[in-house]
């Protein structure tokens, strides 16, 4: 009983303890409300970030990134369906010889080429091109039919929050028995190892989810890709200076497949496929503008600290000063 009385006397006499108690109770109450309406409170939690993303000065396309994308002219030449892997092989070798730092391709090795698409000869050309430009980053598939040590595999998974908005990409994901890193993170790591001295090379790997730091509206077009037909024409003309200007010392991604149906809604209200979201993350990593997401524990701890600080401001400073300080703390929490 005495210990309890001492505790209450100490609590009444100490503003910091009162503020901490209010902060803990407020955070627990918020957690209870979140469990009752998770989608609504998730949207509120990210209101400041989403608004900033939509209205800030747009991020820039990295000068170290080149995206080659399938276009109408290339489809008229090579067809609208899957392409002969010999085309991919030619592109990979040409881009490698033009001095690319690293090459990524939106391709899976989960099937053998049918006869009408070059058959085994086409597959052999692609595997040889991968060895020539090694390491080439491909999209991971659990059922790979063609095997090669010259490729590194990445995932293109995107995380959708409880309000159905996609803001995060996991740095790695578990697929079957394998832990597969993110497609863009692998390309960024190889690129920075290529251009930096060994003592300066740093990995972008982190256990924290990466926030998708988009350019413009988050679409593929916002990244200013080069039409594949333009690259092919340059190859045929042997326009080596042009190819060098596009690819030398750059991270190059070849999108030879049609852009996937948009299944991920970004805060910008654009709907994109998984690879496009990863390309925006790659662009941010190349610009060294990575934004890590806080873990649940970190957010909980920060919530207690900031709500306690807001409560202390109201208890310590009466009137308008306390309200202004508490309001500043609320804005700070929203920014985090």
C-alpha positions as CSV (number, residue, x, y, z in Angstrom):
1,X,0.0,0.0,0.0
2,X,2.8,2.4,0.9
3,X,4.6,1.7,-2.3
4,X,1.4,2.4,-4.3
5,X,0.9,5.7,-2.4
6,X,4.5,6.7,-3.1
7,X,4.0,5.9,-6.7
8,X,0.9,8.1,-7.0
9,X,2.6,10.9,-5.1
10,X,5.6,10.7,-7.4
11,X,3.3,10.6,-10.5
12,X,1.4,13.7,-9.4
13,X,4.6,15.6,-8.6
14,X,6.4,14.7,-11.9
15,X,5.2,16.2,-15.2
16,X,7.5,13.9,-17.3
17,X,6.0,10.8,-15.7
18,X,2.4,12.1,-16.2
19,X,3.3,12.8,-19.9
20,X,4.8,9.3,-20.3
21,X,1.7,7.7,-18.8
22,X,-0.6,9.7,-21.1
23,X,1.7,8.8,-24.1
24,X,1.5,5.0,-23.3
25,X,-2.3,5.1,-22.8
26,X,-2.8,7.1,-26.0
27,X,-0.7,4.8,-28.0
28,X,-2.5,1.7,-26.7
29,X,-5.8,3.3,-27.4
30,X,-4.7,4.1,-30.9
31,X,-3.6,0.4,-31.4
32,X,-7.0,-0.7,-30.3
33,X,-8.7,1.7,-32.7
34,X,-6.4,0.5,-35.5
35,X,-7.4,-3.1,-34.9
36,X,-11.1,-2.1,-35.3
37,X,-10.6,-0.1,-38.5
38,X,-7.1,-0.9,-39.9
39,X,-7.7,0.3,-43.5
40,X,-9.0,3.7,-42.4
41,X,-6.2,4.3,-39.8
42,X,-3.5,3.1,-42.2
43,X,-4.7,5.7,-44.8
44,X,-4.6,8.3,-42.1
45,X,-1.2,7.2,-40.9
46,X,0.3,7.7,-44.4
47,X,-1.7,10.9,-45.2
48,X,1.3,13.2,-44.9
49,X,3.6,10.9,-46.8
50,X,1.1,10.4,-49.6
51,X,0.4,14.1,-49.9
52,X,4.1,14.9,-50.0
53,X,4.7,12.3,-52.7
54,X,2.0,13.7,-54.9
55,X,2.8,17.4,-54.5
56,X,6.6,17.6,-54.1
57,X,9.0,18.6,-56.8
58,X,9.2,15.3,-58.8
59,X,12.2,13.1,-58.4
60,X,14.7,13.0,-61.3
61,X,15.4,10.0,-63.6
62,X,18.9,8.8,-62.7
63,X,21.5,9.5,-65.4
64,X,22.9,6.0,-64.5
65,X,19.6,4.2,-65.6
66,X,18.6,3.2,-69.1
67,X,15.4,1.3,-69.7
68,X,14.8,-0.3,-73.1
69,X,11.1,-1.2,-73.6
70,X,9.1,-3.0,-76.1
71,X,7.1,-0.7,-78.3
72,X,4.6,-0.9,-81.2
73,X,7.3,-0.7,-83.8
74,X,9.2,-3.6,-82.3
75,X,6.0,-5.7,-82.0
76,X,5.2,-5.0,-85.7
77,X,8.7,-6.4,-86.5
78,X,9.0,-9.3,-84.0
79,X,5.4,-10.1,-83.2
80,X,3.0,-9.3,-80.4
81,X,3.5,-12.6,-78.5
82,X,6.6,-14.1,-77.0
83,X,9.8,-13.4,-79.0
84,X,12.6,-15.6,-80.2
85,X,15.2,-15.7,-77.5
86,X,17.8,-15.0,-80.1
87,X,16.5,-11.4,-80.2
88,X,17.1,-11.1,-76.4
89,X,20.6,-12.6,-76.9
90,X,21.5,-10.0,-79.5
91,X,20.3,-7.2,-77.3
92,X,22.2,-8.4,-74.3
93,X,25.5,-8.9,-76.1
94,X,25.2,-5.5,-77.9
95,X,24.4,-3.6,-74.6
96,X,27.3,-5.4,-72.9
97,X,29.7,-4.5,-75.6
98,X,28.5,-0.9,-75.4
99,X,29.9,-0.9,-71.9
100,X,26.9,-1.4,-69.6
101,X,27.7,-1.7,-65.9
102,X,25.0,-4.3,-65.3
103,X,22.0,-5.6,-67.3
104,X,18.6,-6.7,-66.1
105,X,16.0,-8.5,-68.2
106,X,12.3,-9.1,-67.5
107,X,12.7,-12.7,-68.5
108,X,12.2,-16.1,-66.9
109,X,13.9,-19.3,-67.8
110,X,10.8,-21.4,-67.0
111,X,10.3,-22.9,-70.5
112,X,12.2,-24.3,-73.5
113,X,11.7,-22.4,-76.7
114,X,9.2,-24.0,-79.1
115,X,10.3,-24.7,-82.7
116,X,8.5,-21.6,-84.1
117,X,10.6,-19.4,-81.8
118,X,14.0,-20.9,-82.6
119,X,13.9,-24.0,-80.4
120,X,17.0,-25.2,-78.7
121,X,19.3,-23.0,-80.9
122,X,17.5,-19.9,-79.6
123,X,17.9,-21.1,-76.0
124,X,21.6,-21.8,-76.6
125,X,22.1,-18.3,-77.9
126,X,20.5,-16.8,-74.9
127,X,22.5,-18.9,-72.4
128,X,25.7,-17.9,-74.3
129,X,24.7,-14.2,-74.1
130,X,24.1,-14.5,-70.4
131,X,27.6,-16.0,-70.0
132,X,29.1,-13.2,-72.1
133,X,27.5,-10.4,-70.0
134,X,27.5,-12.2,-66.7
135,X,26.1,-11.5,-64.2
136,X,22.7,-10.7,-65.8
137,X,19.7,-10.2,-63.5
138,X,16.6,-12.1,-64.4
139,X,13.2,-12.5,-62.7
140,X,13.0,-15.5,-60.3
141,X,10.9,-18.4,-61.1
142,X,10.6,-21.6,-59.1
143,X,10.3,-23.8,-62.2
144,X,13.3,-22.9,-64.2
145,X,13.9,-25.2,-67.2
146,X,17.1,-23.6,-68.5
147,X,19.9,-23.7,-66.0
148,X,22.8,-21.2,-65.9
149,X,25.3,-19.9,-63.4
150,X,25.6,-16.6,-65.3
151,X,22.3,-15.1,-64.0
152,X,21.2,-13.7,-60.7
153,X,17.5,-13.9,-59.9
154,X,15.4,-11.2,-58.3
155,X,11.8,-11.0,-57.2
156,X,9.3,-8.3,-58.3
157,X,6.9,-8.6,-55.4
158,X,5.1,-5.4,-54.2
159,X,3.5,-5.1,-50.7
160,X,-0.1,-3.7,-50.5
161,X,-1.0,-2.0,-47.3
162,X,-4.3,-2.5,-45.5
163,X,-5.8,0.5,-47.3
164,X,-5.0,-1.3,-50.6
165,X,-2.3,1.2,-51.6
166,X,1.1,-0.1,-52.5
167,X,3.9,1.8,-50.9
168,X,6.6,-0.8,-50.1
169,X,8.9,-3.3,-51.6
170,X,10.4,-6.1,-49.4
171,X,14.2,-6.2,-49.7
172,X,13.9,-10.0,-50.0
173,X,11.1,-12.5,-50.1
174,X,10.8,-16.2,-49.4
175,X,9.9,-18.2,-52.5
176,X,9.8,-21.9,-51.9
177,X,13.0,-22.8,-50.1
178,X,14.9,-19.8,-51.4
179,X,15.3,-16.3,-50.1
180,X,15.2,-14.1,-53.2
181,X,16.4,-10.4,-53.1
182,X,14.5,-7.6,-54.9
183,X,15.2,-7.1,-58.6
184,X,16.1,-3.5,-58.3
185,X,18.3,-3.9,-55.3
186,X,20.5,-6.5,-57.0
187,X,21.0,-4.3,-60.0
188,X,21.9,-1.3,-57.8
189,X,24.4,-3.3,-55.8
190,X,26.1,-4.6,-58.9
191,X,26.2,-1.2,-60.4
192,X,27.7,0.5,-57.4
193,X,30.3,-2.3,-57.1
194,X,31.2,-1.7,-60.8
195,X,31.7,2.1,-60.6
196,X,33.2,2.4,-57.1
197,X,36.6,1.4,-55.8
198,X,36.5,-1.7,-53.5
199,X,36.8,0.4,-50.4
200,X,33.9,2.7,-51.5
201,X,31.4,0.0,-52.5
202,X,28.4,-0.2,-50.3
203,X,25.5,-2.6,-50.4
204,X,21.9,-1.3,-50.5
205,X,20.7,-4.4,-48.6
206,X,18.6,-3.7,-45.5
207,X,16.1,-5.7,-43.6
208,X,13.6,-2.7,-43.7
209,X,11.0,-2.5,-46.4
210,X,11.8,0.1,-49.1
211,X,9.2,2.8,-49.7
212,X,8.6,3.2,-53.5
213,X,10.1,6.6,-54.2
214,X,8.4,7.3,-57.6
215,X,9.3,9.6,-60.4
216,X,6.3,11.6,-61.7
217,X,3.1,9.6,-61.5
218,X,5.0,6.3,-61.0
219,X,4.3,5.0,-64.5
220,X,6.9,3.4,-66.8
221,X,6.7,6.4,-69.1
222,X,7.9,8.6,-66.3
223,X,11.2,6.8,-66.3
224,X,11.8,7.9,-70.0
225,X,12.5,4.5,-71.5
226,X,14.1,4.1,-74.9
227,X,11.9,2.2,-77.5
228,X,13.4,-1.2,-78.3
229,X,12.8,-0.5,-82.0
230,X,15.2,2.5,-81.7
231,X,17.9,0.3,-80.2
232,X,17.5,-2.4,-82.8
233,X,17.8,0.2,-85.6
234,X,21.0,1.5,-84.0
235,X,22.3,-2.1,-83.9
236,X,21.6,-2.6,-87.5
237,X,23.2,0.6,-88.5
238,X,26.1,-0.2,-86.2
239,X,25.7,3.2,-84.6
240,X,28.3,2.5,-81.9
241,X,28.6,6.1,-80.6
242,X,24.8,6.2,-80.1
243,X,24.8,2.8,-78.3
244,X,27.7,3.9,-76.1
245,X,25.8,7.1,-75.1
246,X,22.8,5.1,-74.1
247,X,24.5,2.2,-72.2
248,X,28.1,2.9,-71.2
249,X,28.6,2.6,-67.4
250,X,24.9,2.4,-66.8
251,X,22.4,0.0,-65.2
252,X,20.3,-1.2,-68.2
253,X,17.0,-3.0,-68.0
254,X,15.4,-4.6,-71.0
255,X,11.6,-4.9,-71.0
256,X,11.0,-7.3,-73.8
257,X,7.6,-8.4,-72.6
258,X,4.4,-6.3,-72.8
259,X,3.8,-4.2,-69.8
260,X,1.9,-6.3,-67.3
261,X,-1.7,-5.6,-66.3
262,X,-1.6,-3.0,-63.5
263,X,-2.3,-4.7,-60.2
264,X,-0.7,-2.3,-57.8
265,X,-2.2,1.1,-56.9
266,X,0.4,3.7,-56.0
267,X,-0.2,6.8,-53.8
268,X,-0.1,8.8,-57.0
269,X,-3.3,6.9,-58.1
270,X,-1.4,5.2,-60.9
271,X,-1.8,1.5,-61.4
272,X,1.4,-0.3,-62.4
273,X,2.8,-3.8,-62.6
274,X,5.4,-5.2,-60.2
275,X,8.4,-4.6,-62.4
276,X,7.6,-1.0,-63.0
277,X,7.4,-0.4,-59.2
278,X,10.8,-2.1,-58.8
279,X,12.3,0.1,-61.6
280,X,11.2,3.2,-59.6
281,X,13.0,1.8,-56.6
282,X,16.0,1.1,-58.7
283,X,16.0,4.7,-59.9
284,X,15.9,5.9,-56.3
285,X,18.7,3.6,-55.3
286,X,20.9,4.8,-58.1
287,X,20.2,8.4,-57.1
288,X,21.0,7.4,-53.4
289,X,17.4,8.5,-52.5
290,X,16.3,5.3,-50.8
291,X,13.5,5.7,-48.2
292,X,13.3,2.9,-45.7
293,X,10.1,2.1,-43.9
294,X,10.1,1.9,-40.1
295,X,9.4,-1.4,-38.5
296,X,6.3,-2.0,-36.4
297,X,8.3,-1.9,-33.2
298,X,10.1,1.3,-34.2
299,X,6.8,3.0,-35.0
300,X,5.3,1.9,-31.7
301,X,8.2,3.3,-29.8
302,X,8.3,6.6,-31.7
303,X,4.5,6.9,-31.1
304,X,5.0,6.6,-27.3
305,X,7.8,9.1,-27.3
306,X,6.0,11.7,-29.5
307,X,2.7,11.4,-27.7
308,X,4.5,11.7,-24.4
309,X,6.2,14.8,-25.7
310,X,2.9,16.3,-26.9
311,X,1.4,15.6,-23.5
312,X,4.3,17.2,-21.7
313,X,4.0,20.3,-23.9
314,X,0.3,20.7,-22.9
315,X,1.1,20.1,-19.2
316,X,4.2,22.3,-19.1
317,X,3.0,25.3,-21.2
318,X,-0.5,26.5,-20.6
319,X,-2.6,28.2,-23.3
320,X,-1.5,28.8,-26.9
321,X,2.2,27.9,-26.5
322,X,1.3,24.4,-25.3
323,X,-1.1,23.9,-28.2
324,X,1.4,25.1,-30.8
325,X,4.1,22.8,-29.4
326,X,1.8,19.8,-29.3
327,X,0.6,20.5,-32.8
328,X,4.3,20.6,-34.0
329,X,4.8,17.2,-32.5
330,X,1.7,15.8,-34.3
331,X,3.1,17.2,-37.6
332,X,6.5,15.6,-36.8
333,X,4.8,12.2,-36.3
334,X,2.9,12.5,-39.6
335,X,6.2,13.3,-41.3
336,X,7.7,10.1,-39.9
